[in-house]
Amino acid sequence: MIRKFKWLIIFLVLLYLVVFITSNNQTVKVNYIWNKPLFGYKHPTKQEVKEAEETGQPVPESSDPREIPLMILLFIAFLLGIFASSISGTLDRYKFKSNLRREKKALKIEKKNLDKEFKEKEKEIEKKQGEVESNLKQNQVNNSEPRKG
């Protein structure tokens, strides 16, 4: 939550700086896409509209592309870059967590199998110990009996 709040403050400061920096209104024409400008054409000025109304002609459509402030264009590019990197980071984190879950599942299954094997081996060892103890007792009984001969 605090990280998001910090990012919000940073973006607000950047927005303020962009607005302050673009107060000189240095503008640029944005590239054309499919032979049309990206942000449309300039609207006719009030003077052009008045002249068209006075002469009775239709209002001329401007053929000049609309210009936008350079710093706003850079700011938008900056925001798009951050947006793309955050999406990429989110996808990486999601993949990492899903792989981690899968590995944990596999480890749990492997642990269960190892526990079963360990218990089986423990039982085998106990059986062998029981056999060895019974053999020792049998040998002691055989050794304690007097020998004939």
Backbone as CSV, one residue per row, in Angstrom:
resi,resn,N_x,N_y,N_z,CA_x,CA_y,CA_z,C_x,C_y,C_z
1,MET,0.825,-1.189,0.000,0.000,0.000,0.000,0.870,1.254,0.000
2,ILE,1.916,1.230,0.804,2.792,2.403,0.885,3.515,2.609,-0.442
3,ARG,3.902,1.501,-1.092,4.597,1.630,-2.378,3.701,2.296,-3.412
4,LYS,2.419,1.902,-3.432,1.489,2.496,-4.385,1.302,3.980,-4.096
5,PHE,1.233,4.320,-2.829,1.078,5.722,-2.450,2.299,6.536,-2.880
6,LYS,3.485,5.958,-2.709,4.706,6.646,-3.154,4.678,6.867,-4.658
7,TRP,4.271,5.832,-5.415,4.201,5.978,-6.871,3.186,7.044,-7.264
8,LEU,2.073,7.108,-6.550,1.072,8.121,-6.850,1.651,9.516,-6.644
9,ILE,2.373,9.706,-5.555,2.990,11.014,-5.298,4.010,11.334,-6.387
10,ILE,4.813,10.359,-6.768,5.813,10.587,-7.820,5.139,10.990,-9.121
11,PHE,4.055,10.298,-9.494,3.364,10.640,-10.740,2.728,12.024,-10.670
12,LEU,2.191,12.382,-9.511,1.609,13.724,-9.384,2.684,14.799,-9.512
13,VAL,3.841,14.549,-8.913,4.947,15.510,-9.040,5.393,15.601,-10.493
14,LEU,5.516,14.460,-11.152,5.901,14.475,-12.568,4.865,15.195,-13.421
15,LEU,3.591,14.971,-13.129,2.542,15.658,-13.879,2.641,17.167,-13.668
16,TYR,2.876,17.580,-12.427,3.028,19.005,-12.140,4.225,19.570,-12.909
17,LEU,5.340,18.828,-12.900,6.522,19.293,-13.628,6.253,19.388,-15.123
18,VAL,5.535,18.411,-15.658,5.227,18.441,-17.090,4.362,19.644,-17.419
19,VAL,3.360,19.884,-16.599,2.494,21.046,-16.846,3.303,22.330,-16.739
20,PHE,4.187,22.412,-15.756,4.999,23.614,-15.579,5.972,23.783,-16.744
21,ILE,6.600,22.683,-17.159,7.589,22.755,-18.235,6.930,23.089,-19.562
22,THR,5.730,22.583,-19.773,5.069,22.817,-21.060,4.345,24.156,-21.114
23,SER,4.540,24.978,-20.132,3.861,26.280,-20.163,4.363,27.137,-21.323
24,ASN,5.540,26.819,-21.874,6.018,27.565,-23.039,5.338,27.095,-24.320
25,ASN,4.550,26.004,-24.227,3.755,25.485,-25.345,4.578,25.156,-26.586
26,GLN,5.731,24.586,-26.401,6.460,24.083,-27.559,5.717,22.842,-28.034
27,THR,5.254,22.869,-29.279,4.415,21.775,-29.760,5.086,21.045,-30.913
28,VAL,4.630,19.817,-31.120,5.143,19.007,-32.219,3.977,18.343,-32.939
29,LYS,4.181,18.110,-34.228,3.200,17.358,-34.998,3.519,15.880,-34.815
30,VAL,2.501,15.121,-34.546,2.694,13.695,-34.304,2.638,12.964,-35.640
31,ASN,3.402,11.889,-35.746,3.500,11.131,-36.998,2.138,10.722,-37.544
32,TYR,2.133,10.525,-38.826,0.909,10.102,-39.493,0.757,8.591,-39.411
33,ILE,-0.500,8.154,-39.304,-0.813,6.729,-39.369,-1.890,6.570,-40.427
34,TRP,-1.662,5.729,-41.398,-2.588,5.500,-42.515,-2.966,6.817,-43.204
35,ASN,-1.949,7.631,-43.434,-2.103,8.927,-44.105,-3.022,9.891,-43.358
36,LYS,-3.192,9.683,-42.074,-3.960,10.616,-41.252,-3.144,10.896,-40.001
37,PRO,-3.209,12.122,-39.494,-2.453,12.417,-38.285,-3.029,11.663,-37.081
38,LEU,-2.157,11.370,-36.140,-2.534,10.560,-34.988,-3.612,11.229,-34.137
39,PHE,-3.515,12.531,-33.942,-4.470,13.239,-33.086,-5.437,14.106,-33.880
40,GLY,-5.603,13.843,-35.143,-6.560,14.594,-35.950,-5.981,15.904,-36.462
41,TYR,-6.865,16.717,-37.020,-6.455,17.994,-37.601,-6.772,19.131,-36.640
42,LYS,-6.121,20.274,-36.897,-6.403,21.469,-36.103,-7.821,21.934,-36.399
43,HIS,-8.466,22.463,-35.386,-9.780,23.068,-35.612,-9.567,24.433,-36.252
44,PRO,-10.507,24.862,-37.081,-10.350,26.196,-37.667,-10.435,27.269,-36.574
45,THR,-9.683,28.328,-36.778,-9.675,29.409,-35.788,-10.972,30.200,-35.870
46,LYS,-11.219,31.006,-34.839,-12.439,31.827,-34.809,-12.467,32.797,-35.984
47,GLN,-11.301,33.311,-36.330,-11.229,34.263,-37.443,-11.615,33.580,-38.758
48,GLU,-11.138,32.354,-38.965,-11.490,31.625,-40.183,-12.988,31.341,-40.236
49,VAL,-13.585,31.016,-39.079,-15.021,30.741,-39.024,-15.811,32.005,-39.349
50,LYS,-15.390,33.158,-38.785,-16.086,34.428,-39.050,-16.006,34.790,-40.526
51,GLU,-14.821,34.628,-41.103,-14.658,34.950,-42.527,-15.533,34.055,-43.394
52,ALA,-15.626,32.776,-43.040,-16.448,31.854,-43.819,-17.926,32.212,-43.694
53,GLU,-18.359,32.618,-42.491,-19.756,32.995,-42.306,-20.086,34.274,-43.070
54,GLU,-19.146,35.219,-43.080,-19.380,36.490,-43.777,-19.488,36.283,-45.282
55,THR,-18.668,35.427,-45.810,-18.693,35.200,-47.261,-19.743,34.183,-47.665
56,GLY,-20.315,33.458,-46.670,-21.337,32.468,-46.979,-20.769,31.156,-47.472
57,GLN,-19.505,30.966,-47.307,-18.883,29.706,-47.722,-18.840,28.739,-46.535
58,PRO,-18.708,27.449,-46.813,-18.596,26.495,-45.696,-17.280,26.708,-44.947
59,VAL,-17.310,26.332,-43.685,-16.116,26.494,-42.841,-15.037,25.553,-43.366
60,PRO,-13.859,26.110,-43.678,-12.801,25.254,-44.234,-12.253,24.303,-43.171
61,GLU,-11.983,23.098,-43.608,-11.343,22.137,-42.709,-9.843,22.297,-42.858
62,SER,-9.188,22.330,-41.739,-7.746,22.526,-41.763,-7.058,21.246,-42.227
63,SER,-6.017,21.420,-42.989,-5.237,20.256,-43.422,-3.978,20.101,-42.578
64,ASP,-3.805,21.014,-41.628,-2.647,20.914,-40.736,-2.959,19.940,-39.607
65,PRO,-2.028,19.041,-39.320,-2.263,18.128,-38.202,-2.246,18.884,-36.878
66,ARG,-2.987,18.367,-35.945,-3.019,18.959,-34.606,-1.657,18.762,-33.952
67,GLU,-1.208,19.775,-33.255,0.073,19.694,-32.557,-0.194,19.550,-31.067
68,ILE,0.665,18.777,-30.416,0.533,18.625,-28.969,1.848,19.039,-28.319
69,PRO,1.792,19.466,-27.061,3.026,19.869,-26.374,4.025,18.712,-26.297
70,LEU,5.269,19.031,-26.533,6.329,18.029,-26.578,6.478,17.298,-25.248
71,MET,6.453,18.040,-24.141,6.664,17.410,-22.840,5.527,16.466,-22.481
72,ILE,4.319,16.799,-22.889,3.208,15.882,-22.621,3.406,14.602,-23.426
73,LEU,3.881,14.739,-24.646,4.159,13.556,-25.464,5.233,12.685,-24.800
74,LEU,6.282,13.323,-24.284,7.336,12.570,-23.591,6.803,11.925,-22.313
75,PHE,5.955,12.661,-21.594,5.375,12.134,-20.361,4.494,10.920,-20.658
76,ILE,3.719,11.002,-21.727,2.868,9.871,-22.112,3.735,8.668,-22.477
77,ALA,4.826,8.908,-23.198,5.731,7.809,-23.550,6.344,7.197,-22.283
78,PHE,6.696,8.050,-21.323,7.247,7.595,-20.050,6.226,6.732,-19.306
79,LEU,4.984,7.188,-19.244,3.943,6.426,-18.560,3.678,5.088,-19.256
80,LEU,3.685,5.101,-20.585,3.485,3.845,-21.312,4.621,2.859,-21.031
81,GLY,5.849,3.377,-20.931,6.984,2.514,-20.600,6.849,1.905,-19.219
82,ILE,6.443,2.721,-18.247,6.251,2.207,-16.888,5.115,1.195,-16.866
83,PHE,4.044,1.486,-17.585,2.906,0.571,-17.650,3.328,-0.777,-18.244
84,ALA,4.083,-0.724,-19.333,4.537,-1.967,-19.978,5.473,-2.749,-19.055
85,SER,6.375,-2.037,-18.375,7.300,-2.742,-17.485,6.571,-3.327,-16.278
86,SER,5.544,-2.634,-15.779,4.795,-3.178,-14.645,4.015,-4.422,-15.059
87,ILE,3.459,-4.402,-16.270,2.755,-5.596,-16.759,3.745,-6.746,-16.913
88,SER,4.906,-6.453,-17.470,5.929,-7.486,-17.640,6.361,-8.044,-16.282
89,GLY,6.579,-7.154,-15.313,6.962,-7.601,-13.973,5.885,-8.436,-13.312
90,THR,4.626,-8.039,-13.502,3.518,-8.806,-12.936,3.455,-10.200,-13.547
91,LEU,3.633,-10.274,-14.860,3.616,-11.582,-15.517,4.777,-12.455,-15.035
92,ASP,5.959,-11.854,-14.890,7.111,-12.619,-14.392,6.853,-13.134,-12.981
93,ARG,6.287,-12.261,-12.134,6.000,-12.652,-10.754,4.963,-13.782,-10.732
94,TYR,3.950,-13.682,-11.598,2.919,-14.724,-11.667,3.532,-16.055,-12.100
95,LYS,4.389,-16.010,-13.120,5.038,-17.240,-13.582,5.911,-17.838,-12.483
96,PHE,6.653,-16.972,-11.783,7.526,-17.444,-10.713,6.710,-18.110,-9.609
97,LYS,5.605,-17.460,-9.208,4.793,-18.021,-8.132,4.133,-19.328,-8.552
98,SER,3.663,-19.409,-9.788,3.036,-20.658,-10.234,4.075,-21.777,-10.298
99,ASN,5.284,-21.465,-10.765,6.355,-22.477,-10.773,6.712,-22.892,-9.353
100,LEU,6.712,-21.925,-8.443,7.032,-22.217,-7.050,5.980,-23.144,-6.444
101,ARG,4.699,-22.862,-6.724,3.631,-23.735,-6.230,3.783,-25.153,-6.786
102,ARG,4.085,-25.241,-8.066,4.256,-26.546,-8.699,5.419,-27.303,-8.052
103,GLU,6.514,-26.599,-7.813,7.681,-27.239,-7.186,7.361,-27.682,-5.758
104,LYS,6.611,-26.850,-5.019,6.243,-27.229,-3.652,5.394,-28.495,-3.654
105,LYS,4.453,-28.570,-4.598,3.619,-29.765,-4.704,4.477,-30.988,-4.979
106,ALA,5.396,-30.852,-5.929,6.270,-31.972,-6.280,7.126,-32.379,-5.084
107,LEU,7.613,-31.397,-4.328,8.432,-31.711,-3.155,7.613,-32.408,-2.071
108,LYS,6.360,-31.988,-1.890,5.514,-32.654,-0.898,5.289,-34.111,-1.273
109,ILE,5.009,-34.349,-2.554,4.800,-35.724,-3.015,6.070,-36.539,-2.827
110,GLU,7.207,-35.947,-3.171,8.487,-36.644,-3.018,8.764,-36.933,-1.547
111,LYS,8.425,-35.982,-0.676,8.645,-36.181,0.755,7.783,-37.329,1.270
112,LYS,6.521,-37.383,0.828,5.651,-38.487,1.242,6.236,-39.822,0.804
113,ASN,6.703,-39.881,-0.429,7.299,-41.127,-0.931,8.534,-41.506,-0.130
114,LEU,9.371,-40.514,0.177,10.577,-40.796,0.964,10.214,-41.244,2.373
115,ASP,9.172,-40.631,2.957,8.739,-41.049,4.293,8.261,-42.500,4.279
116,LYS,7.503,-42.867,3.233,7.038,-44.255,3.119,8.223,-45.207,3.007
117,GLU,9.177,-44.854,2.156,10.365,-45.700,1.989,11.137,-45.815,3.299
118,PHE,11.248,-44.687,4.020,11.975,-44.685,5.287,11.288,-45.603,6.295
119,LYS,9.956,-45.527,6.366,9.225,-46.381,7.305,9.370,-47.851,6.930
120,GLU,9.314,-48.153,5.635,9.493,-49.540,5.193,10.880,-50.050,5.559
121,LYS,11.882,-49.234,5.336,13.257,-49.648,5.669,13.407,-49.809,7.177
122,GLU,12.754,-48.917,7.936,12.807,-49.010,9.386,12.203,-50.338,9.856
123,LYS,11.064,-50.710,9.242,10.427,-51.987,9.587,11.339,-53.157,9.236
124,GLU,11.979,-53.086,8.075,12.910,-54.149,7.677,14.057,-54.265,8.672
125,ILE,14.578,-53.116,9.095,15.689,-53.123,10.061,15.223,-53.723,11.379
126,GLU,14.002,-53.347,11.823,13.484,-53.912,13.071,13.311,-55.425,12.957
127,LYS,12.825,-55.878,11.791,12.688,-57.326,11.585,14.045,-58.009,11.667
128,LYS,15.031,-57.419,11.000,16.372,-58.012,11.022,16.941,-58.001,12.431
129,GLN,16.706,-56.891,13.163,17.189,-56.842,14.542,16.507,-57.919,15.384
130,GLY,15.198,-58.086,15.150,14.474,-59.145,15.876,15.029,-60.515,15.545
131,GLU,15.328,-60.748,14.260,15.901,-62.033,13.850,17.267,-62.234,14.482
132,VAL,18.076,-61.174,14.493,19.416,-61.274,15.082,19.307,-61.555,16.573
133,GLU,18.384,-60.856,17.244,18.218,-61.078,18.684,17.738,-62.505,18.960
134,SER,16.789,-62.972,18.141,16.303,-64.357,18.351,17.428,-65.364,18.069
135,ASN,18.243,-65.092,17.064,19.388,-65.972,16.778,20.377,-65.955,17.930
136,LEU,20.615,-64.778,18.521,21.522,-64.690,19.670,20.978,-65.485,20.848
137,LYS,19.690,-65.344,21.092,19.080,-66.087,22.200,19.179,-67.589,21.936
138,GLN,18.917,-67.962,20.693,18.997,-69.380,20.326,20.421,-69.890,20.527
139,ASN,21.400,-69.078,20.135,22.800,-69.472,20.319,23.151,-69.568,21.796
140,GLN,22.634,-68.633,22.592,22.909,-68.676,24.031,22.296,-69.933,24.653
141,VAL,21.070,-70.247,24.202,20.411,-71.455,24.720,21.204,-72.690,24.300
142,ASN,21.638,-72.711,23.047,22.408,-73.851,22.550,23.748,-73.955,23.268
143,ASN,24.366,-72.818,23.565,25.665,-72.832,24.242,25.529,-73.200,25.716
144,SER,24.410,-72.893,26.320,24.239,-73.183,27.740,23.925,-74.667,27.974
145,GLU,23.396,-75.354,26.994,23.123,-76.786,27.146,24.456,-77.556,27.147
146,PRO,24.546,-78.557,28.007,25.778,-79.348,28.000,25.891,-80.185,26.737
147,ARG,27.091,-80.324,26.305,27.323,-81.065,25.065,27.481,-82.541,25.376
148,LYS,26.906,-83.268,24.538,27.018,-84.721,24.689,28.175,-85.198,23.831
149,GLY,28.919,-85.984,24.332,29.919,-86.497,23.464,31.189,-86.796,23.987
